[in-house]
Amino acid sequence: MNLLLPGMYFASDTALHRLDPRVKMGAALVLMALPFAARHPLGHLLVVGLVGAAVILSRAPWRALLGTLRTVFWLGLFMFFFYFFTTPGRPLITLGRVTITLEGLLAGGLQVYRLCLLAVVAALLTYTTSPLQLTHGLEAMLSPLARLGFPVRELGMVLTIALRFVPTFFEEMETLTRAQKARGVDLDSGAPWQRIRNTVPILVPLFLSAIRRAEELAVAMDARGFRSHPNRTRLYRLTLSRADGIAALIVLACSVAGMVIR
């Protein structure tokens, strides 16, 4: 396992795995928003410490987490250089009409830090919570909107299907990549435009396979008479425990402290 992708769940008996999915989803949303709300290095350090503690408690493989950051490498690199060259401030280096500033360096690094934190938190959430638990928690959190006609159960089913096929999608992409390399296709060298052109033999069959899987799933659901019945029951009911309350209080206290520190 080289990557820890969103949608990839591993059954275990850690403290985070046993938490209520509603608590974990709420905590994940807070941890994703806190890096944008914190205004002091101590606040960001608090966020990093909280996420690091979650990684330790979840027993997530460090190598897989670091490999996950490769999925956002190019986006992070683009954001870094965008802020690096466009943020005004105290000049460090001037290259013709382009001026590199200290504020641009700090702003670019801050955006990369935020992006990496979002990727790690999303991976941790789905690593410790199964797709069925995520769907159940989402439906429970959005249940008041069902009275207003919002399709909560349909949204939950779409989320379950999407999370279920994310690991399958990346696994099939890796299989196609290895098959193309075995046929002599060079995907790792050459100019950027050549690399993009070389990915066509991978993207086309991957796209066709995704359409085929969607059609097969739709036919299977229709053949089984699937309907999102409004009175659908569940085998397990979500109940909050003392550990859920303690975890929620810790995240809430850290988030308030991170926003208050100036």
PyMOL commands that set and color helices and strands:
alter all, ss='L'
color gray80, all
select helices_A, chain A and resi 21-37+41-58+62-86+102-128+131-146+152-182+192-198+200-223+242-260
alter helices_A, ss='H'
color red, helices_A
select strands_A, chain A and resi 91-95+98-101
alter strands_A, ss='S'
color yellow, strands_A
deselect
rebuild
show_as cartoon
